[in-house]
Amino acid sequence: MFSSNKIKSVDFYRKIPRDLTEASLSGAGLSIIAALAMMFLFGMELNDYMKVSTSTSVVVDKSTDGEFLRIEFNISFPALSCEFASVDVSDVLGTNRLNITKTIRKFSIDAFLNPTGSEFHPGPLPKDIKHGDEVDEGHGEGCVSLTSDNFDRYAHQYPVMAVNFYAPWCYWSNRLKPSWEKAAIIMRERYDPEFDGRIIMGKVDCTQEGDLCRRNHIQGYPSIRIFRKGSDVREDHGHHDHESYYGDRDTESLVKTMESLVAPVPLESHKLALEDKSDNKTDSIKRPAPLTGGCRIEGFVRVKKVPGNLVVSARSGAHSFDASQMNMSHVVSHFSFGHKISPKVLKEVKRVTPYLGGSIDRLNGQSYFSRHGDAHANVTIEHYLQVVKTEVITRRPSGGEYKLVEEYEYTAHSSWVQSIYIPVAKFHFELSPMQVLVTENPKSFSHFLTNVCAIIGGIFTVAGILDSLLHNAVRMAKKVELGKNF
């Protein structure tokens, strides 16, 4: 057993009796300054300990999220009809997917980007449209040539008016012409306009009647529109419900479709019934015609992680397009790579890396317009996107690493390219082979305690040295003064 005296011999902090100590004004001042300095440095050290520390490095991309990348977008085209709007994807490996519809939604909009109806549904259409084998023998015209001057008059006169909007230079228009004329002759013979008056077939040359075609939002040739006088004609100043026809274009199919349109119209009143109760299969090849010429396209596509293109264009297997009339101006509401970050994860991301907080989407909110009718018309708008992946690695409370998020950021450069081909909106993307790795660096509590002790001990020691120097200086000064007096 050790005695108490032996234990006391290892005391590092031997006490001096209070009677032998002397307080001084200078010592009190230094003590107050030292205490304030200790509190200030302790607060700084505590703040640094609580602050998240990260390290950023650039490494080779070793993605673990698969070989496909998700691209989400919301783009408005004020001059591209949903009727022909197509989203295509291609890449350098040979992938070429046309007119993606499964993950894409379309909404008709006007020139001011305002929605004009519910979601646009293309509906089931024939894969290959059948054309007739007739040859234009010049046997006379069975349909009426419509112009801006007589279009409304004919539309208000006949309960059903089928119109072929065409262009003389169009291959598909020329293939339709003989079948359309022959079908018009047959319908004129069966339903004489003077005695029956329930249907009339017409045609509009869009190279001569550009304003009339634009008014009906014609963008592809030929476009077959069916105008049917509604029950609210008087109240709505002659309003007509109209549809687009996408069925076969041979004479037999056209005549059968026209017959189905005439069937529900009473002969004596020339008014369209409120409901078509006839059971025919032509409804599957008709759908409401676009009321406006714009389209908002939103959704996502999955692409391979190689250089590729996402292209929005006007596409149809049985229509032609006038490149000089196409305008691919658009407004990008949203365009991003990868999956959206949940609010919970986003909060944690902001804690670790405040500058991220969601990817930097350079195209969001940007407008790209080509002025129609001048040197900027008939242009393809291209966007070149350089995509870089960022991974954020955080630390679990129990220890160990945890991949918090995989995020994609990109830079964008846009250009307007004039071309003789049908203009498109092209988003060319290329992923960097490198990725940015942001790692949260944990801080040791023992290191924090060591720094706190160093702060307290260091300031206490330095203050003691200063107090001793000051006290000795004052004492020396007093001795010198007493020596002079004697």
C-alpha positions as CSV (number, residue, x, y, z in Angstrom):
1,M,0.0,0.0,0.0
2,F,1.2,3.4,-1.0
3,S,1.1,6.1,1.7
4,S,-0.6,9.4,0.9
5,N,2.7,11.3,1.0
6,K,4.1,9.1,-1.7
7,I,1.0,9.7,-3.9
8,K,1.3,13.4,-3.3
9,S,4.9,13.3,-4.6
10,V,3.7,12.8,-8.2
11,D,1.4,15.8,-8.1
12,F,2.1,17.9,-11.2
13,Y,0.1,20.8,-9.9
14,R,1.6,21.8,-6.6
15,K,-0.3,24.5,-4.8
16,I,1.2,27.7,-3.5
17,P,-0.5,29.1,-0.4
18,R,-2.8,32.0,-1.1
19,D,-0.9,34.1,1.4
20,L,2.2,33.8,-0.7
21,T,0.5,34.9,-4.0
22,E,-0.2,38.5,-5.0
23,A,-2.9,39.6,-7.5
24,S,-2.1,42.4,-9.9
25,L,-4.1,44.6,-12.2
26,S,-2.1,43.6,-15.2
27,G,-2.6,40.0,-14.5
28,A,-6.3,40.5,-14.2
29,G,-6.4,42.2,-17.6
30,L,-4.4,39.4,-19.2
31,S,-6.6,36.8,-17.6
32,I,-9.8,38.4,-19.1
33,I,-8.1,38.7,-22.5
34,A,-7.0,35.0,-22.3
35,A,-10.5,33.8,-21.3
36,L,-12.0,35.7,-24.3
37,A,-9.4,34.3,-26.6
38,M,-10.1,30.8,-25.3
39,M,-13.9,31.1,-25.9
40,F,-13.4,32.6,-29.4
41,L,-11.0,29.8,-30.5
42,F,-13.1,27.1,-28.9
43,G,-16.1,28.4,-30.9
44,M,-14.1,28.4,-34.1
45,E,-12.9,24.9,-33.5
46,L,-16.4,23.7,-32.7
47,N,-17.8,25.2,-35.9
48,D,-15.0,23.6,-37.9
49,Y,-15.8,20.2,-36.3
50,M,-19.5,20.5,-37.1
51,K,-18.9,21.7,-40.7
52,V,-19.0,19.0,-43.4
53,S,-15.7,18.5,-45.0
54,T,-15.5,17.0,-48.5
55,S,-12.8,16.2,-51.0
56,T,-13.3,16.3,-54.7
57,S,-11.4,14.2,-57.2
58,V,-11.7,13.3,-60.9
59,V,-11.6,9.5,-61.6
60,V,-12.4,7.2,-64.5
61,D,-16.2,6.6,-64.7
62,K,-16.9,3.2,-63.2
63,S,-20.7,3.5,-63.2
64,T,-22.7,1.0,-61.3
65,D,-26.1,2.3,-62.5
66,G,-26.3,0.1,-65.6
67,E,-25.5,0.8,-69.3
68,F,-28.5,2.9,-69.9
69,L,-29.1,6.6,-69.1
70,R,-32.5,8.3,-68.6
71,I,-33.2,11.6,-70.3
72,E,-36.2,13.6,-69.0
73,F,-37.5,16.5,-70.9
74,N,-40.4,18.9,-71.3
75,I,-40.2,20.9,-74.6
76,S,-42.8,23.1,-76.2
77,F,-42.9,23.6,-80.0
78,P,-45.4,26.4,-80.9
79,A,-45.2,25.6,-84.7
80,L,-45.0,21.8,-84.8
81,S,-48.3,19.9,-84.7
82,C,-48.7,16.9,-82.4
83,E,-50.2,15.2,-85.4
84,F,-46.7,14.6,-86.9
85,A,-44.3,15.3,-83.9
86,S,-41.9,12.4,-83.5
87,V,-39.2,11.8,-80.9
88,D,-36.3,9.7,-82.3
89,V,-33.2,8.3,-80.6
90,S,-29.9,7.2,-82.3
91,D,-26.3,6.6,-81.2
92,V,-22.9,5.6,-82.5
93,L,-23.5,1.9,-81.9
94,G,-26.2,1.8,-84.5
95,T,-29.3,2.1,-82.3
96,N,-32.1,3.9,-84.2
97,R,-35.5,4.1,-82.5
98,L,-38.1,6.2,-84.4
99,N,-41.3,7.8,-83.1
100,I,-41.1,6.7,-79.4
101,T,-44.5,6.8,-77.9
102,K,-44.5,4.5,-74.8
103,T,-42.9,7.0,-72.5
104,I,-43.8,10.2,-74.3
105,R,-46.9,12.4,-73.8
106,K,-48.0,15.2,-76.2
107,F,-50.3,18.1,-75.6
108,S,-51.6,20.5,-78.2
109,I,-50.7,24.2,-77.5
110,D,-51.2,27.5,-79.3
111,A,-48.5,29.9,-80.5
112,F,-48.3,31.4,-76.9
113,L,-47.6,27.9,-75.4
114,N,-51.1,27.8,-73.8
115,P,-52.7,24.3,-73.7
116,T,-55.7,23.9,-76.0
117,G,-57.1,20.6,-74.9
118,S,-56.4,17.3,-73.2
119,E,-53.5,14.9,-74.0
120,F,-53.1,14.2,-77.7
121,H,-53.5,10.4,-78.4
122,P,-52.4,9.3,-81.8
123,G,-54.5,6.1,-81.7
124,P,-54.1,2.9,-83.7
125,L,-53.2,3.6,-87.3
126,P,-52.5,1.3,-90.3
127,K,-48.8,0.3,-90.5
128,D,-48.8,0.6,-94.3
129,I,-51.3,2.8,-95.9
130,K,-52.8,1.2,-99.0
131,H,-52.9,3.3,-102.2
132,G,-54.9,2.6,-105.3
133,D,-53.5,1.5,-108.6
134,E,-55.5,4.1,-110.6
135,V,-53.8,6.3,-113.0
136,D,-54.8,9.9,-113.5
137,E,-56.5,9.6,-116.9
138,G,-57.9,13.1,-117.0
139,H,-61.5,11.9,-116.9
140,G,-62.6,15.1,-115.1
141,E,-62.6,16.3,-111.6
142,G,-65.1,14.9,-109.2
143,C,-64.2,17.1,-106.2
144,V,-64.5,20.9,-105.8
145,S,-61.5,23.2,-105.8
146,L,-61.7,25.1,-102.6
147,T,-60.1,28.5,-101.9
148,S,-60.1,31.1,-99.1
149,D,-63.1,32.7,-100.8
150,N,-65.5,29.7,-101.0
151,F,-64.2,27.4,-98.3
152,D,-66.5,28.7,-95.5
153,R,-69.5,28.8,-97.8
154,Y,-69.2,25.1,-98.7
155,A,-68.4,24.2,-95.1
156,H,-71.6,25.8,-93.9
157,Q,-73.7,24.4,-96.8
158,Y,-72.9,20.7,-96.4
159,P,-73.2,18.6,-93.3
160,V,-70.1,16.7,-94.2
161,M,-67.2,18.0,-96.2
162,A,-64.1,15.9,-96.9
163,V,-61.1,18.0,-98.0
164,N,-57.8,16.9,-99.4
165,F,-55.1,19.4,-98.6
166,Y,-52.3,18.7,-101.0
167,A,-49.2,20.0,-102.7
168,P,-48.6,19.4,-106.5
169,W,-44.9,18.5,-105.9
170,C,-45.7,15.9,-103.2
171,Y,-45.2,12.2,-104.1
172,W,-47.9,11.1,-101.7
173,S,-50.4,13.7,-103.0
174,N,-49.9,12.6,-106.5
175,R,-50.5,9.0,-105.5
176,L,-53.7,10.0,-103.8
177,K,-55.0,12.3,-106.5
178,P,-56.6,9.6,-108.9
179,S,-58.2,7.7,-106.1
180,W,-59.6,10.9,-104.5
181,E,-61.0,12.1,-107.8
182,K,-62.6,8.8,-108.6
183,A,-64.1,8.5,-105.1
184,A,-65.4,12.0,-105.5
185,I,-67.1,11.1,-108.8
186,I,-68.7,8.1,-107.2
187,M,-70.0,10.0,-104.2
188,R,-71.3,12.8,-106.5
189,E,-73.3,10.2,-108.5
190,R,-74.7,8.6,-105.3
191,Y,-75.3,11.8,-103.4
192,D,-76.1,14.5,-105.9
193,P,-75.3,17.9,-104.2
194,E,-78.4,19.5,-105.7
195,F,-80.9,16.8,-104.6
196,D,-79.2,15.1,-101.6
197,G,-76.7,17.7,-100.3
198,R,-75.3,15.7,-97.4
199,I,-71.7,15.4,-98.5
200,I,-69.2,17.1,-100.7
201,M,-65.5,16.3,-101.4
202,G,-63.0,19.0,-102.1
203,K,-59.4,19.8,-102.5
204,V,-57.1,22.6,-101.5
205,D,-53.7,23.4,-103.3
206,C,-51.6,24.5,-100.4
207,T,-49.0,26.0,-102.7
208,Q,-51.7,28.5,-103.9
209,E,-53.8,28.8,-100.7
210,G,-51.1,29.1,-98.0
211,D,-53.1,31.1,-95.6
212,L,-56.1,28.7,-95.8
213,C,-53.8,25.7,-95.1
214,R,-52.1,27.5,-92.2
215,R,-55.5,28.4,-90.8
216,N,-56.3,24.6,-90.7
217,H,-52.8,23.8,-89.3
218,I,-51.7,21.8,-92.3
219,Q,-48.1,20.7,-92.0
220,G,-47.9,17.4,-93.9
221,Y,-49.2,16.6,-97.4
222,P,-51.6,15.2,-98.2
223,S,-53.8,15.9,-95.1
224,I,-57.3,14.7,-95.3
225,R,-59.7,16.6,-93.1
226,I,-63.3,15.7,-92.5
227,F,-65.5,18.7,-91.5
228,R,-68.8,17.8,-89.9
229,K,-71.4,20.4,-89.0
230,G,-72.2,20.2,-85.3
231,S,-75.6,20.6,-83.6
232,D,-74.5,24.0,-82.3
233,V,-73.9,25.6,-85.7
234,R,-76.2,28.5,-85.1
235,E,-75.0,29.3,-81.6
236,D,-71.3,29.0,-82.5
237,H,-71.4,30.9,-85.8
238,G,-71.1,27.8,-88.0
239,H,-68.6,25.9,-85.9
240,H,-67.6,22.6,-87.4
241,D,-66.1,19.5,-85.6
242,H,-63.3,18.2,-87.8
243,E,-61.2,15.1,-87.8
244,S,-58.1,13.8,-89.6
245,Y,-58.3,10.7,-91.8
246,Y,-55.3,8.3,-91.7
247,G,-56.8,5.2,-93.4
248,D,-56.1,3.6,-96.7
249,R,-56.1,5.8,-99.8
250,D,-57.5,3.6,-102.5
251,T,-60.8,4.4,-104.0
252,E,-62.7,1.5,-102.3
253,S,-61.6,2.5,-98.8
254,L,-62.3,6.2,-99.4
255,V,-65.8,5.5,-100.7
256,K,-66.5,3.2,-97.8
257,T,-65.4,5.9,-95.3
258,M,-67.5,8.6,-97.0
259,E,-70.5,6.3,-96.9
260,S,-70.0,5.8,-93.2
261,L,-69.9,9.6,-92.7
262,V,-73.2,10.1,-94.7
263,A,-75.1,7.3,-93.1
264,P,-76.0,9.1,-89.8
265,V,-77.0,12.3,-91.5
266,P,-80.8,12.6,-92.0
267,L,-81.6,13.3,-95.7
268,E,-84.5,15.7,-95.0
269,S,-82.8,17.9,-92.4
270,H,-79.2,17.8,-93.5
271,K,-78.2,18.0,-89.8
272,L,-75.7,15.7,-88.2
273,A,-77.0,13.4,-85.5
274,L,-75.6,13.9,-82.1
275,E,-74.3,10.4,-81.9
276,D,-73.1,8.0,-84.6
277,K,-74.6,4.7,-83.7
278,S,-73.4,2.9,-86.8
279,D,-70.9,0.1,-86.1
280,N,-68.1,0.5,-88.5
281,K,-64.3,0.1,-88.4
282,T,-63.5,3.5,-89.9
283,D,-63.5,5.2,-86.5
284,S,-60.1,3.6,-85.8
285,I,-58.6,5.5,-88.7
286,K,-60.0,8.9,-87.8
287,R,-59.1,11.1,-84.8
288,P,-59.8,14.7,-83.9
289,A,-57.8,17.1,-86.1
290,P,-55.4,19.5,-84.2
291,L,-57.1,22.7,-83.2
292,T,-53.8,24.5,-83.1
293,G,-50.4,24.1,-84.7
294,G,-48.2,23.6,-81.6
295,C,-47.3,20.7,-79.4
296,R,-45.7,20.2,-75.9
297,I,-43.7,17.0,-75.6
298,E,-42.8,15.6,-72.2
299,G,-41.6,12.3,-70.9
300,F,-38.4,10.4,-70.9
301,V,-36.3,8.1,-73.0
302,R,-33.6,5.6,-72.1
303,V,-30.4,5.8,-74.1
304,K,-27.1,3.9,-74.0
305,K,-24.1,5.7,-72.4
306,V,-22.4,6.4,-75.7
307,P,-22.5,9.5,-77.9
308,G,-25.9,9.9,-79.5
309,N,-28.8,12.1,-80.5
310,L,-32.3,12.8,-79.4
311,V,-34.2,14.3,-82.3
312,V,-37.6,15.9,-82.4
313,S,-39.0,16.2,-86.0
314,A,-42.0,16.0,-88.2
315,R,-42.3,12.4,-89.3
316,S,-44.9,10.3,-91.3
317,G,-44.6,7.3,-93.6
318,A,-47.3,8.6,-96.0
319,H,-47.0,12.4,-95.9
320,S,-44.6,14.9,-97.3
321,F,-43.4,18.1,-95.7
322,D,-42.4,21.5,-97.1
323,A,-39.1,22.4,-95.6
324,S,-39.6,26.1,-96.1
325,Q,-42.8,26.0,-94.1
326,M,-41.4,24.0,-91.1
327,N,-40.4,25.9,-88.0
328,M,-38.7,24.0,-85.2
329,S,-38.6,26.9,-82.7
330,H,-39.0,25.6,-79.1
331,V,-38.9,26.4,-75.5
332,V,-37.2,24.0,-73.1
333,S,-39.0,23.9,-69.7
334,H,-36.9,20.9,-68.5
335,F,-34.1,18.8,-69.8
336,S,-32.0,16.6,-67.5
337,F,-30.1,13.3,-67.4
338,G,-30.5,10.6,-64.8
339,H,-33.3,10.1,-62.3
340,K,-34.9,12.8,-60.3
341,I,-33.6,13.2,-56.7
342,S,-36.1,12.7,-53.9
343,P,-36.6,15.6,-51.5
344,K,-35.1,13.5,-48.6
345,V,-32.0,12.7,-50.6
346,L,-31.8,16.2,-51.9
347,K,-31.7,17.6,-48.4
348,E,-28.8,15.3,-47.5
349,V,-27.0,16.2,-50.7
350,K,-27.3,19.9,-49.8
351,R,-25.8,19.1,-46.4
352,V,-22.8,17.4,-48.0
353,T,-22.4,19.5,-51.1
354,P,-24.4,22.7,-51.0
355,Y,-23.3,23.7,-54.5
356,L,-25.0,20.7,-56.1
357,G,-28.6,20.7,-54.7
358,G,-29.9,19.3,-58.0
359,S,-28.2,19.1,-61.3
360,I,-27.3,22.3,-63.2
361,D,-29.6,22.0,-66.2
362,R,-28.3,24.5,-68.7
363,L,-31.2,24.4,-71.1
364,N,-34.0,24.8,-68.5
365,G,-36.1,27.9,-69.2
366,Q,-34.3,28.7,-72.5
367,S,-36.0,29.7,-75.7
368,Y,-34.8,29.0,-79.2
369,F,-36.8,30.7,-81.9
370,S,-36.2,30.9,-85.7
371,R,-38.1,33.7,-87.3
372,H,-40.3,32.3,-90.0
373,G,-40.1,34.0,-93.4
374,D,-36.6,35.4,-93.2
375,A,-33.0,34.1,-93.3
376,H,-33.7,32.2,-90.0
377,A,-36.5,30.1,-91.5
378,N,-36.0,26.5,-92.5
379,V,-33.3,25.9,-89.9
380,T,-32.3,23.0,-87.8
381,I,-31.6,23.9,-84.1
382,E,-28.9,21.8,-82.6
383,H,-27.8,21.6,-79.0
384,Y,-24.4,20.0,-78.1
385,L,-24.4,18.7,-74.6
386,Q,-21.3,17.5,-72.7
387,V,-22.4,15.4,-69.8
388,V,-20.4,14.7,-66.7
389,K,-21.3,12.4,-63.9
390,T,-21.0,13.3,-60.2
391,E,-21.1,10.8,-57.4
392,V,-21.5,11.9,-53.8
393,I,-20.2,9.5,-51.1
394,T,-21.2,10.1,-47.5
395,R,-20.5,8.3,-44.2
396,R,-23.1,6.3,-42.3
397,P,-23.5,7.1,-38.6
398,S,-22.4,3.5,-37.9
399,G,-19.3,3.8,-40.0
400,G,-18.6,2.8,-43.6
401,E,-19.2,4.5,-46.9
402,Y,-22.6,5.0,-48.5
403,K,-23.3,6.2,-52.1
404,L,-25.7,9.0,-51.6
405,V,-26.5,10.1,-55.2
406,E,-25.4,9.7,-58.8
407,E,-26.0,13.0,-60.6
408,Y,-25.4,14.2,-64.1
409,E,-24.5,17.8,-65.0
410,Y,-24.0,19.1,-68.5
411,T,-22.8,22.1,-70.5
412,A,-24.8,23.2,-73.6
413,H,-23.9,25.0,-76.8
414,S,-26.5,25.7,-79.3
415,S,-26.4,26.6,-83.0
416,W,-28.8,27.3,-85.9
417,V,-28.0,25.4,-89.1
418,Q,-29.7,26.3,-92.4
419,S,-30.4,23.3,-94.6
420,I,-32.4,22.1,-97.6
421,Y,-33.6,19.1,-95.6
422,I,-36.6,19.0,-93.3
423,P,-35.6,21.0,-90.2
424,V,-35.4,19.3,-86.8
425,A,-34.5,20.0,-83.2
426,K,-31.5,17.9,-82.3
427,F,-30.0,17.3,-78.9
428,H,-26.5,15.8,-79.4
429,F,-25.2,14.3,-76.1
430,E,-21.8,12.9,-75.2
431,L,-20.8,11.5,-71.9
432,S,-17.4,12.2,-70.4
433,P,-15.3,9.0,-69.6
434,M,-14.3,10.7,-66.4
435,Q,-16.5,11.4,-63.4
436,V,-16.4,13.8,-60.4
437,L,-16.2,12.0,-57.1
438,V,-17.2,14.0,-54.0
439,T,-16.4,12.2,-50.7
440,E,-17.4,13.3,-47.2
441,N,-14.4,13.3,-44.9
442,P,-15.3,12.3,-41.3
443,K,-13.8,14.2,-38.4
444,S,-12.4,12.5,-35.3
445,F,-13.9,13.6,-31.9
446,S,-10.5,12.8,-30.3
447,H,-8.9,15.2,-32.7
448,F,-11.4,17.8,-31.7
449,L,-10.6,17.3,-28.0
450,T,-6.9,17.5,-28.7
451,N,-7.3,20.8,-30.4
452,V,-9.5,22.2,-27.6
453,C,-6.9,21.2,-25.0
454,A,-4.1,22.7,-27.2
455,I,-6.1,26.0,-27.4
456,I,-6.7,26.2,-23.6
457,G,-3.2,25.1,-22.6
458,G,-1.5,27.2,-25.2
459,I,-3.3,30.4,-24.4
460,F,-2.9,29.8,-20.6
461,T,0.8,29.3,-21.1
462,V,1.3,32.3,-23.4
463,A,-0.7,34.5,-21.1
464,G,1.4,33.4,-18.1
465,I,4.6,34.2,-20.0
466,L,3.3,37.6,-20.9
467,D,2.2,38.3,-17.4
468,S,5.6,37.3,-16.0
469,L,7.4,39.5,-18.5
470,L,5.1,42.4,-17.8
471,H,5.4,41.9,-14.0
472,N,9.3,41.8,-14.1
473,A,9.4,44.8,-16.4
474,V,7.3,46.8,-13.9
475,R,9.5,45.7,-11.0
476,M,12.7,46.6,-12.8
477,A,11.3,50.0,-13.6
478,K,10.5,50.6,-9.9
479,K,14.0,49.6,-8.9
480,V,15.5,52.0,-11.4
481,E,13.3,54.8,-10.1
482,L,14.3,54.1,-6.5
483,G,18.0,54.0,-7.4
484,K,17.7,57.5,-9.0
485,N,16.1,58.8,-5.8
486,F,19.1,57.7,-3.7
